Amino acid sequence: MERFIKSLMLGSAAGIIGGIPMAFQNLNWQTLIAAFLHWLVLGILVTHTKLPTYNWLSGAIIGGLTSLPLMVLVSVQAPSAWAYILVISVVLGCLIGLIRNKIVFEK
């Protein structure tokens, strides 16, 4: 259970980091909540899913693939925002993958 809570905290931190720039773009609150929940769940997925590759690459792949529905949602209000969402998803997914062993699975 401790690992699950740590992965939720990691996802929450990523959600806040990813949501701050979105808040400055004057997106509606539903979009901000959707982005935060996306990262909350992604924190769990990246920390507990291991693809047969490096941790950082595994996080980047999972982050990029799971951002597709969010890109569709946001592109209705801000058509140019899909590129930002893809980049931030890959970067934050990569960071979660990099630090997953240090924070979640430390002994």
MOPAC internal coordinates of N, CA, C and O (Angstrom, degrees):
PM7 1SCF
backbone

  N    0.0000 0     0.00 0     0.00 0    0    0    0
  C    1.4473 1     0.00 0     0.00 0    1    0    0
  C    1.5260 1   111.15 1     0.00 0    2    1    0
  O    1.2310 1   120.78 1   147.18 1    3    2    1
  N    1.3210 1   116.12 1   -32.82 1    3    2    1
  C    1.4658 1   119.59 1   179.67 1    5    3    2
  C    1.5292 1   111.18 1   -63.10 1    6    5    3
  O    1.2310 1   120.25 1   141.81 1    7    6    5
  N    1.3212 1   117.13 1   -38.19 1    7    6    5
  C    1.4663 1   120.81 1   178.08 1    9    7    6
  C    1.5291 1   111.13 1   -64.61 1   10    9    7
  O    1.2310 1   120.79 1   141.47 1   11   10    9
  N    1.3191 1   116.09 1   -38.53 1   11   10    9
  C    1.4636 1   120.50 1   179.53 1   13   11   10
  C    1.5231 1   110.40 1   -64.37 1   14   13   11
  O    1.2310 1   120.08 1   136.11 1   15   14   13
  N    1.3243 1   117.46 1   -43.89 1   15   14   13
  C    1.4692 1   121.16 1   179.98 1   17   15   14
  C    1.5286 1   109.99 1   -64.56 1   18   17   15
  O    1.2310 1   120.41 1   138.74 1   19   18   17
  N    1.3314 1   116.82 1   -41.26 1   19   18   17
  C    1.4646 1   119.84 1   178.04 1   21   19   18
  C    1.5248 1   111.30 1   -63.67 1   22   21   19
  O    1.2310 1   120.37 1   140.89 1   23   22   21
  N    1.3251 1   116.90 1   -39.11 1   23   22   21
  C    1.4684 1   118.76 1   178.89 1   25   23   22
  C    1.5274 1   110.65 1   -68.87 1   26   25   23
  O    1.2310 1   119.75 1   146.29 1   27   26   25
  N    1.3378 1   118.08 1   -33.71 1   27   26   25
  C    1.4690 1   120.76 1   174.32 1   29   27   26
  C    1.5283 1   111.26 1   -64.99 1   30   29   27
  O    1.2310 1   120.59 1   139.18 1   31   30   29
  N    1.3197 1   116.48 1   -40.82 1   31   30   29
  C    1.4680 1   119.68 1   178.62 1   33   31   30
  C    1.5273 1   110.78 1   -66.32 1   34   33   31
  O    1.2310 1   120.35 1   141.59 1   35   34   33
  N    1.3104 1   116.93 1   -38.41 1   35   34   33
  C    1.4629 1   120.95 1   176.86 1   37   35   34
  C    1.5221 1   110.65 1   -64.46 1   38   37   35
  O    1.2310 1   120.18 1   137.71 1   39   38   37
  N    1.3245 1   117.26 1   -42.29 1   39   38   37
  C    1.4599 1   121.27 1   176.89 1   41   39   38
  C    1.5170 1   112.22 1   -66.48 1   42   41   39
  O    1.2310 1   120.23 1   143.39 1   43   42   41
  N    1.3370 1   117.16 1   -36.61 1   43   42   41
  C    1.4643 1   120.50 1   177.12 1   45   43   42
  C    1.5248 1   111.32 1   -64.44 1   46   45   43
  O    1.2310 1   120.86 1   137.64 1   47   46   45
  N    1.3213 1   115.95 1   -42.36 1   47   46   45
  C    1.4674 1   119.63 1   178.15 1   49   47   46
  C    1.5299 1   110.57 1   -62.26 1   50   49   47
  O    1.2310 1   120.56 1   136.81 1   51   50   49
  N    1.3197 1   116.53 1   -43.19 1   51   50   49
  C    1.4690 1   120.13 1   178.15 1   53   51   50
  C    1.5238 1   110.66 1   -65.27 1   54   53   51
  O    1.2310 1   120.23 1   143.12 1   55   54   53
  N    1.3376 1   117.17 1   -36.88 1   55   54   53
  C    1.4601 1   120.98 1   177.89 1   57   55   54
  C    1.5112 1   112.55 1   -63.88 1   58   57   55
  O    1.2310 1   120.48 1   140.83 1   59   58   57
  N    1.3103 1   116.68 1   -39.17 1   59   58   57
  C    1.4654 1   120.42 1   177.89 1   61   59   58
  C    1.5229 1   110.36 1   -69.26 1   62   61   59
  O    1.2310 1   120.59 1   136.12 1   63   62   61
  N    1.3317 1   116.48 1   -43.88 1   63   62   61
  C    1.4705 1   119.99 1   178.89 1   65   63   62
  C    1.5233 1   110.88 1   -62.48 1   66   65   63
  O    1.2310 1   120.30 1   136.82 1   67   66   65
  N    1.3189 1   117.03 1   -43.18 1   67   66   65
  C    1.4639 1   120.39 1  -179.85 1   69   67   66
  C    1.5175 1   113.57 1   -73.93 1   70   69   67
  O    1.2310 1   120.04 1   154.02 1   71   70   69
  N    1.3254 1   117.53 1   -25.98 1   71   70   69
  C    1.4590 1   121.13 1  -176.37 1   73   71   70
  C    1.5137 1   115.17 1   -85.58 1   74   73   71
  O    1.2310 1   120.05 1   155.63 1   75   74   73
  N    1.3178 1   117.52 1   -24.37 1   75   74   73
  C    1.4703 1   120.08 1  -178.03 1   77   75   74
  C    1.5336 1   111.86 1   -59.40 1   78   77   75
  O    1.2310 1   118.98 1   129.89 1   79   78   77
  N    1.3350 1   119.56 1   -50.11 1   79   78   77
  C    1.4687 1   118.20 1   178.07 1   81   79   78
  C    1.5263 1   112.88 1   -63.85 1   82   81   79
  O    1.2310 1   120.45 1   148.72 1   83   82   81
  N    1.3332 1   116.75 1   -31.28 1   83   82   81
  C    1.4612 1   119.66 1   179.10 1   85   83   82
  C    1.5222 1   110.68 1   -68.15 1   86   85   83
  O    1.2310 1   120.28 1   146.15 1   87   86   85
  N    1.3326 1   117.07 1   -33.85 1   87   86   85
  C    1.4648 1   120.53 1   179.25 1   89   87   86
  C    1.5247 1   110.91 1   -65.27 1   90   89   87
  O    1.2310 1   120.24 1   146.02 1   91   90   89
  N    1.3247 1   117.14 1   -33.98 1   91   90   89
  C    1.4662 1   120.61 1   179.10 1   93   91   90
  C    1.5274 1   112.94 1   -74.01 1   94   93   91
  O    1.2310 1   120.33 1   168.96 1   95   94   93
  N    1.3353 1   116.97 1   -11.04 1   95   94   93
  C    1.4634 1   120.89 1   177.91 1   97   95   94
  C    1.5180 1   111.72 1   -90.84 1   98   97   95
  O    1.2310 1   120.37 1  -173.37 1   99   98   97
  N    1.3161 1   116.90 1     6.63 1   99   98   97
  C    1.4657 1   123.76 1   178.39 1  101   99   98
  C    1.5340 1   112.87 1    58.24 1  102  101   99
  O    1.2310 1   120.58 1  -139.80 1  103  102  101
  N    1.3265 1   116.50 1    40.20 1  103  102  101
  C    1.4618 1   120.22 1   174.14 1  105  103  102
  C    1.5266 1   108.42 1   -78.71 1  106  105  103
  O    1.2310 1   120.39 1   -22.30 1  107  106  105
  N    1.3157 1   116.86 1   157.70 1  107  106  105
  C    1.4617 1   118.87 1  -178.11 1  109  107  106
  C    1.5282 1   110.95 1   -71.13 1  110  109  107
  O    1.2310 1   120.76 1   -14.94 1  111  110  109
  N    1.3213 1   116.14 1   165.06 1  111  110  109
  C    1.4568 1   120.71 1  -173.89 1  113  111  110
  C    1.5197 1   112.15 1   -68.40 1  114  113  111
  O    1.2310 1   119.65 1   152.59 1  115  114  113
  N    1.3391 1   118.27 1   -27.41 1  115  114  113
  C    1.4534 1   120.16 1   177.92 1  117  115  114
  C    1.5326 1   111.05 1   -64.49 1  118  117  115
  O    1.2310 1   121.05 1   140.94 1  119  118  117
  N    1.3104 1   115.59 1   -39.06 1  119  118  117
  C    1.4585 1   120.13 1   179.09 1  121  119  118
  C    1.5205 1   110.75 1   -67.21 1  122  121  119
  O    1.2310 1   120.20 1   139.29 1  123  122  121
  N    1.3177 1   117.22 1   -40.71 1  123  122  121
  C    1.4627 1   121.03 1   178.53 1  125  123  122
  C    1.5253 1   111.11 1   -64.79 1  126  125  123
  O    1.2310 1   120.59 1   138.25 1  127  126  125
  N    1.3206 1   116.49 1   -41.75 1  127  126  125
  C    1.4652 1   119.95 1   178.54 1  129  127  126
  C    1.5300 1   110.12 1   -66.38 1  130  129  127
  O    1.2310 1   120.40 1   139.67 1  131  130  129
  N    1.3302 1   116.84 1   -40.33 1  131  130  129
  C    1.4676 1   120.26 1   178.01 1  133  131  130
  C    1.5249 1   110.93 1   -61.57 1  134  133  131
  O    1.2310 1   120.34 1   139.06 1  135  134  133
  N    1.3203 1   116.95 1   -40.94 1  135  134  133
  C    1.4663 1   120.50 1   178.93 1  137  135  134
  C    1.5263 1   110.50 1   -66.33 1  138  137  135
  O    1.2310 1   120.19 1   137.96 1  139  138  137
  N    1.3322 1   117.24 1   -42.04 1  139  138  137
  C    1.4620 1   120.16 1   179.29 1  141  139  138
  C    1.5239 1   110.73 1   -64.01 1  142  141  139
  O    1.2310 1   120.17 1   134.93 1  143  142  141
  N    1.3256 1   117.28 1   -45.07 1  143  142  141
  C    1.4639 1   120.51 1   178.68 1  145  143  142
  C    1.5221 1   111.51 1   -64.25 1  146  145  143
  O    1.2310 1   120.94 1   144.43 1  147  146  145
  N    1.3256 1   115.80 1   -35.57 1  147  146  145
  C    1.4643 1   120.31 1   175.56 1  149  147  146
  C    1.5258 1   110.07 1   -56.96 1  150  149  147
  O    1.2310 1   120.39 1   132.65 1  151  150  149
  N    1.3209 1   116.86 1   -47.35 1  151  150  149
  C    1.4543 1   120.36 1  -178.51 1  153  151  150
  C    1.5136 1   112.85 1   -73.87 1  154  153  151
  O    1.2310 1   120.23 1   149.06 1  155  154  153
  N    1.3060 1   117.16 1   -30.94 1  155  154  153
  C    1.4551 1   120.52 1   176.06 1  157  155  154
  C    1.5350 1   109.88 1   -61.22 1  158  157  155
  O    1.2310 1   120.64 1   131.95 1  159  158  157
  N    1.3138 1   116.38 1   -48.05 1  159  158  157
  C    1.4647 1   121.10 1   178.64 1  161  159  158
  C    1.5236 1   110.56 1   -70.12 1  162  161  159
  O    1.2310 1   120.52 1   142.61 1  163  162  161
  N    1.3149 1   116.60 1   -37.39 1  163  162  161
  C    1.4587 1   119.78 1  -179.74 1  165  163  162
  C    1.5224 1   111.69 1   -65.20 1  166  165  163
  O    1.2310 1   120.14 1   148.52 1  167  166  165
  N    1.3213 1   117.34 1   -31.48 1  167  166  165
  C    1.4592 1   119.92 1   174.79 1  169  167  166
  C    1.5164 1   111.40 1   -59.42 1  170  169  167
  O    1.2310 1   120.68 1   140.81 1  171  170  169
  N    1.3235 1   116.31 1   -39.19 1  171  170  169
  C    1.4646 1   120.96 1   177.66 1  173  171  170
  C    1.5294 1   110.29 1   -70.71 1  174  173  171
  O    1.2310 1   120.79 1   133.26 1  175  174  173
  N    1.3287 1   116.09 1   -46.74 1  175  174  173
  C    1.4683 1   119.89 1  -177.35 1  177  175  174
  C    1.5262 1   112.75 1   -61.11 1  178  177  175
  O    1.2310 1   120.66 1   132.58 1  179  178  177
  N    1.3185 1   116.34 1   -47.42 1  179  178  177
  C    1.4651 1   119.25 1  -176.09 1  181  179  178
  C    1.5229 1   111.06 1   -68.67 1  182  181  179
  O    1.2310 1   120.18 1   140.63 1  183  182  181
  N    1.3196 1   117.27 1   -39.37 1  183  182  181
  C    1.4600 1   118.31 1  -177.17 1  185  183  182
  C    1.5223 1   112.89 1   -73.55 1  186  185  183
  O    1.2310 1   119.68 1   152.53 1  187  186  185
  N    1.3215 1   118.22 1   -27.47 1  187  186  185
  C    1.4554 1   120.06 1  -176.27 1  189  187  186
  C    1.5293 1   113.90 1  -108.31 1  190  189  187
  O    1.2310 1   119.72 1  -178.02 1  191  190  189
  N    1.3384 1   118.15 1     1.98 1  191  190  189
  C    1.4597 1   122.01 1   177.17 1  193  191  190
  C    1.5160 1   108.40 1  -114.47 1  194  193  191
  O    1.2310 1   120.90 1   -50.71 1  195  194  193
  N    1.3037 1   115.88 1   129.29 1  195  194  193
  C    1.4577 1   119.99 1   179.23 1  197  195  194
  C    1.5148 1   108.91 1  -121.98 1  198  197  195
  O    1.2310 1   120.79 1   -70.05 1  199  198  197
  N    1.3177 1   116.10 1   109.95 1  199  198  197
  C    1.4622 1   120.87 1   172.70 1  201  199  198
  C    1.5265 1   107.83 1   -79.13 1  202  201  199
  O    1.2310 1   119.34 1   -20.56 1  203  202  201
  N    1.3218 1   118.87 1   159.44 1  203  202  201
  C    1.4714 1   120.39 1  -178.25 1  205  203  202
  C    1.5303 1   112.11 1   -75.87 1  206  205  203
  O    1.2310 1   120.67 1  -119.80 1  207  206  205
  N    1.3050 1   116.32 1    60.20 1  207  206  205
  C    1.4633 1   122.66 1   179.73 1  209  207  206
  C    1.5277 1   107.87 1  -154.92 1  210  209  207
  O    1.2310 1   119.90 1     8.61 1  211  210  209
  N    1.3108 1   117.79 1  -171.39 1  211  210  209
  C    1.4572 1   121.99 1   177.78 1  213  211  210
  C    1.5264 1   110.27 1   -64.37 1  214  213  211
  O    1.2310 1   120.89 1   -27.46 1  215  214  213
  N    1.3332 1   115.90 1   152.54 1  215  214  213
  C    1.4641 1   120.18 1   179.71 1  217  215  214
  C    1.5230 1   112.00 1   -59.39 1  218  217  215
  O    1.2310 1   119.99 1   137.08 1  219  218  217
  N    1.3213 1   117.63 1   -42.92 1  219  218  217
  C    1.4649 1   120.54 1  -177.68 1  221  219  218
  C    1.5231 1   110.81 1   -66.45 1  222  221  219
  O    1.2310 1   120.09 1   141.73 1  223  222  221
  N    1.3335 1   117.44 1   -38.27 1  223  222  221
  C    1.4561 1   120.88 1   179.20 1  225  223  222
  C    1.5299 1   110.96 1   -71.29 1  226  225  223
  O    1.2310 1   120.91 1   142.69 1  227  226  225
  N    1.3076 1   115.87 1   -37.31 1  227  226  225
  C    1.4643 1   120.64 1   175.74 1  229  227  226
  C    1.5346 1   110.08 1   -60.09 1  230  229  227
  O    1.2310 1   120.38 1   134.78 1  231  230  229
  N    1.3340 1   116.88 1   -45.22 1  231  230  229
  C    1.4579 1   120.94 1   177.91 1  233  231  230
  C    1.5178 1   112.69 1   -64.19 1  234  233  231
  O    1.2310 1   120.58 1   140.36 1  235  234  233
  N    1.3267 1   116.50 1   -39.64 1  235  234  233
  C    1.4624 1   120.41 1   179.78 1  237  235  234
  C    1.5300 1   111.00 1   -66.01 1  238  237  235
  O    1.2310 1   120.33 1   139.22 1  239  238  237
  N    1.3224 1   116.98 1   -40.78 1  239  238  237
  C    1.4709 1   120.36 1   179.78 1  241  239  238
  C    1.5237 1   110.73 1   -66.57 1  242  241  239
  O    1.2310 1   120.66 1   132.50 1  243  242  241
  N    1.3242 1   116.35 1   -47.50 1  243  242  241
  C    1.4660 1   120.07 1  -179.70 1  245  243  242
  C    1.5234 1   110.39 1   -64.33 1  246  245  243
  O    1.2310 1   120.26 1   137.81 1  247  246  245
  N    1.3286 1   117.11 1   -42.19 1  247  246  245
  C    1.4634 1   120.62 1   178.07 1  249  247  246
  C    1.5114 1   112.48 1   -62.02 1  250  249  247
  O    1.2310 1   120.12 1   137.07 1  251  250  249
  N    1.3190 1   117.38 1   -42.93 1  251  250  249
  C    1.4608 1   120.87 1   179.66 1  253  251  250
  C    1.5175 1   113.28 1   -67.10 1  254  253  251
  O    1.2310 1   120.82 1   137.26 1  255  254  253
  N    1.3215 1   116.04 1   -42.74 1  255  254  253
  C    1.4650 1   119.29 1  -178.47 1  257  255  254
  C    1.5271 1   112.41 1   -69.88 1  258  257  255
  O    1.2310 1   120.36 1   140.77 1  259  258  257
  N    1.3140 1   116.92 1   -39.23 1  259  258  257
  C    1.4692 1   118.64 1  -178.63 1  261  259  258
  C    1.5182 1   112.93 1   -77.11 1  262  261  259
  O    1.2310 1   120.06 1   169.63 1  263  262  261
  N    1.3137 1   117.49 1   -10.37 1  263  262  261
  C    1.4660 1   119.87 1   179.04 1  265  263  262
  C    1.5328 1   112.33 1   -83.10 1  266  265  263
  O    1.2310 1   119.71 1   170.15 1  267  266  265
  N    1.3120 1   118.16 1    -9.85 1  267  266  265
  C    1.4667 1   120.97 1  -176.68 1  269  267  266
  C    1.5318 1   113.16 1   -57.65 1  270  269  267
  O    1.2310 1   118.40 1   132.44 1  271  270  269
  N    1.3509 1   120.65 1   -47.56 1  271  270  269
  C    1.4718 1   118.59 1   178.28 1  273  271  270
  C    1.5296 1   112.72 1   -63.45 1  274  273  271
  O    1.2310 1   120.28 1   143.20 1  275  274  273
  N    1.3201 1   117.07 1   -36.80 1  275  274  273
  C    1.4612 1   120.29 1   178.65 1  277  275  274
  C    1.5261 1   110.94 1   -66.10 1  278  277  275
  O    1.2310 1   120.24 1   143.30 1  279  278  277
  N    1.3389 1   117.14 1   -36.70 1  279  278  277
  C    1.4627 1   120.38 1   177.47 1  281  279  278
  C    1.5211 1   110.84 1   -63.13 1  282  281  279
  O    1.2310 1   120.00 1   140.70 1  283  282  281
  N    1.3133 1   117.60 1   -39.30 1  283  282  281
  C    1.4615 1   120.83 1   177.74 1  285  283  282
  C    1.5189 1   110.38 1   -65.39 1  286  285  283
  O    1.2310 1   120.31 1   136.59 1  287  286  285
  N    1.3258 1   117.02 1   -43.41 1  287  286  285
  C    1.4617 1   121.62 1  -179.46 1  289  287  286
  C    1.5309 1   111.85 1   -62.10 1  290  289  287
  O    1.2310 1   120.32 1   132.80 1  291  290  289
  N    1.3078 1   116.99 1   -47.20 1  291  290  289
  C    1.4651 1   121.02 1  -175.97 1  293  291  290
  C    1.5202 1   111.82 1   -75.08 1  294  293  291
  O    1.2310 1   119.83 1   149.31 1  295  294  293
  N    1.3175 1   117.93 1   -30.69 1  295  294  293
  C    1.4667 1   119.71 1  -177.49 1  297  295  294
  C    1.5255 1   113.02 1   -65.15 1  298  297  295
  O    1.2310 1   119.93 1   164.20 1  299  298  297
  N    1.3253 1   117.73 1   -15.80 1  299  298  297
  C    1.4640 1   120.44 1   175.76 1  301  299  298
  C    1.5277 1   109.67 1   -68.33 1  302  301  299
  O    1.2310 1   120.22 1   136.90 1  303  302  301
  N    1.3322 1   117.18 1   -43.10 1  303  302  301
  C    1.4602 1   121.33 1  -179.50 1  305  303  302
  C    1.5263 1   112.62 1   -85.22 1  306  305  303
  O    1.2310 1   120.72 1   139.63 1  307  306  305
  N    1.3165 1   116.24 1   -40.37 1  307  306  305
  C    1.4650 1   120.85 1  -176.92 1  309  307  306
  C    1.5253 1   108.36 1  -132.90 1  310  309  307
  O    1.2310 1   120.21 1   -87.57 1  311  310  309
  N    1.3389 1   117.20 1    92.43 1  311  310  309
  C    1.4705 1   120.52 1  -173.59 1  313  311  310
  C    1.5319 1   114.64 1   -58.84 1  314  313  311
  O    1.2310 1   119.82 1   152.85 1  315  314  313
  N    1.3046 1   117.95 1   -27.15 1  315  314  313
  C    1.4616 1   119.32 1  -178.73 1  317  315  314
  C    1.5261 1   112.56 1   -87.47 1  318  317  315
  O    1.2310 1   119.67 1   177.39 1  319  318  317
  N    1.3206 1   118.24 1    -2.61 1  319  318  317
  C    1.4622 1   121.27 1  -175.06 1  321  319  318
  C    1.5202 1   113.42 1   -78.67 1  322  321  319
  O    1.2310 1   119.31 1   168.05 1  323  322  321
  N    1.3245 1   118.92 1   -11.95 1  323  322  321
  C    1.4581 1   119.80 1  -177.69 1  325  323  322
  C    1.5308 1   111.79 1   -62.30 1  326  325  323
  O    1.2310 1   120.52 1   143.73 1  327  326  325
  N    1.3301 1   116.61 1   -36.27 1  327  326  325
  C    1.4683 1   119.84 1  -179.78 1  329  327  326
  C    1.5245 1   110.80 1   -66.75 1  330  329  327
  O    1.2310 1   120.60 1   137.90 1  331  330  329
  N    1.3435 1   116.46 1   -42.10 1  331  330  329
  C    1.4547 1   120.36 1   177.36 1  333  331  330
  C    1.5209 1   110.27 1   -60.75 1  334  333  331
  O    1.2310 1   120.31 1   135.53 1  335  334  333
  N    1.3327 1   117.01 1   -44.47 1  335  334  333
  C    1.4669 1   120.79 1  -177.94 1  337  335  334
  C    1.5230 1   110.59 1   -63.49 1  338  337  335
  O    1.2310 1   120.27 1   138.06 1  339  338  337
  N    1.3136 1   117.08 1   -41.94 1  339  338  337
  C    1.4563 1   120.36 1   179.22 1  341  339  338
  C    1.5318 1   110.89 1   -63.69 1  342  341  339
  O    1.2310 1   120.42 1   133.66 1  343  342  341
  N    1.3156 1   116.81 1   -46.34 1  343  342  341
  C    1.4662 1   120.49 1  -178.50 1  345  343  342
  C    1.5291 1   110.58 1   -64.61 1  346  345  343
  O    1.2310 1   119.92 1   131.85 1  347  346  345
  N    1.3357 1   117.75 1   -48.15 1  347  346  345
  C    1.4602 1   119.94 1  -177.64 1  349  347  346
  C    1.5237 1   110.50 1   -66.64 1  350  349  347
  O    1.2310 1   119.75 1   146.84 1  351  350  349
  N    1.3319 1   118.08 1   -33.16 1  351  350  349
  C    1.4576 1   120.70 1   178.22 1  353  351  350
  C    1.5222 1   111.86 1   -67.40 1  354  353  351
  O    1.2310 1   120.69 1   137.67 1  355  354  353
  N    1.3038 1   116.28 1   -42.33 1  355  354  353
  C    1.4675 1   119.89 1   178.33 1  357  355  354
  C    1.5250 1   110.34 1   -67.54 1  358  357  355
  O    1.2310 1   120.00 1   136.71 1  359  358  357
  N    1.3309 1   117.61 1   -43.29 1  359  358  357
  C    1.4657 1   120.94 1  -178.43 1  361  359  358
  C    1.5279 1   111.14 1   -66.97 1  362  361  359
  O    1.2310 1   119.89 1   131.31 1  363  362  361
  N    1.3366 1   117.82 1   -48.69 1  363  362  361
  C    1.4599 1   119.79 1  -179.93 1  365  363  362
  C    1.5281 1   111.50 1   -67.96 1  366  365  363
  O    1.2310 1   119.86 1   143.61 1  367  366  365
  N    1.3197 1   117.88 1   -36.39 1  367  366  365
  C    1.4635 1   120.56 1   174.33 1  369  367  366
  C    1.5174 1   111.46 1   -61.40 1  370  369  367
  O    1.2310 1   120.99 1   139.38 1  371  370  369
  N    1.3183 1   115.72 1   -40.62 1  371  370  369
  C    1.4614 1   121.41 1   176.78 1  373  371  370
  C    1.5279 1   110.75 1   -62.64 1  374  373  371
  O    1.2310 1   120.32 1   136.02 1  375  374  373
  N    1.3155 1   116.99 1   -43.98 1  375  374  373
  C    1.4670 1   120.68 1   179.50 1  377  375  374
  C    1.5283 1   111.80 1   -65.31 1  378  377  375
  O    1.2310 1   120.34 1   138.68 1  379  378  377
  N    1.3209 1   116.96 1   -41.32 1  379  378  377
  C    1.4671 1   119.57 1   177.12 1  381  379  378
  C    1.5290 1   109.55 1   -62.85 1  382  381  379
  O    1.2310 1   120.61 1   137.93 1  383  382  381
  N    1.3211 1   116.44 1   -42.07 1  383  382  381
  C    1.4607 1   119.63 1   177.60 1  385  383  382
  C    1.5139 1   112.89 1   -63.19 1  386  385  383
  O    1.2310 1   120.36 1   144.03 1  387  386  385
  N    1.3276 1   116.92 1   -35.97 1  387  386  385
  C    1.4600 1   120.86 1   179.16 1  389  387  386
  C    1.5216 1   112.65 1   -67.02 1  390  389  387
  O    1.2310 1   120.40 1   139.12 1  391  390  389
  N    1.3247 1   116.83 1   -40.88 1  391  390  389
  C    1.4628 1   119.02 1  -173.35 1  393  391  390
  C    1.5205 1   113.75 1   -99.76 1  394  393  391
  O    1.2310 1   120.15 1  -175.35 1  395  394  393
  N    1.3213 1   117.31 1     4.65 1  395  394  393
  C    1.4710 1   120.06 1  -177.71 1  397  395  394
  C    1.5226 1   112.30 1   -60.23 1  398  397  395
  O    1.2310 1   119.45 1   137.19 1  399  398  397
  N    1.3089 1   118.65 1   -42.81 1  399  398  397
  C    1.4591 1   120.50 1  -179.33 1  401  399  398
  C    1.5159 1   112.36 1   -70.79 1  402  401  399
  O    1.2310 1   120.40 1   146.15 1  403  402  401
  N    1.3197 1   116.84 1   -33.85 1  403  402  401
  C    1.4622 1   120.31 1  -177.48 1  405  403  402
  C    1.5220 1   112.71 1   -72.85 1  406  405  403
  O    1.2310 1   120.42 1   144.11 1  407  406  405
  N    1.3185 1   116.80 1   -35.89 1  407  406  405
  C    1.4614 1   119.86 1  -175.06 1  409  407  406
  C    1.5277 1   111.99 1   -98.73 1  410  409  407
  O    1.2310 1   120.23 1   131.06 1  411  410  409
  N    1.3007 1   117.16 1   -48.94 1  411  410  409
  C    1.4722 1   120.25 1  -171.92 1  413  411  410
  C    1.5225 1   111.79 1   -84.49 1  414  413  411
  O    1.2310 1   119.82 1   137.01 1  415  414  413
  N    1.3110 1   117.96 1   -42.99 1  415  414  413
  C    1.4550 1   120.56 1  -173.13 1  417  415  414
  C    1.5286 1   113.84 1  -105.66 1  418  417  415
  O    1.2310 1   119.73 1  -158.85 1  419  418  417
  N    1.3288 1   118.12 1    21.15 1  419  418  417
  C    1.4607 1   119.88 1   178.79 1  421  419  418
  C    1.5168 1   109.74 1   -69.60 1  422  421  419
  O    1.2310 1   121.08 1   -31.25 1  423  422  421
  N    1.2862 1   115.55 1   148.75 1  423  422  421
  C    1.4707 1   120.69 1  -178.75 1  425  423  422
  C    1.5097 1   110.91 1   -90.90 1  426  425  423
  O    1.2310 1   120.10 1   180.00 1  427  426  425

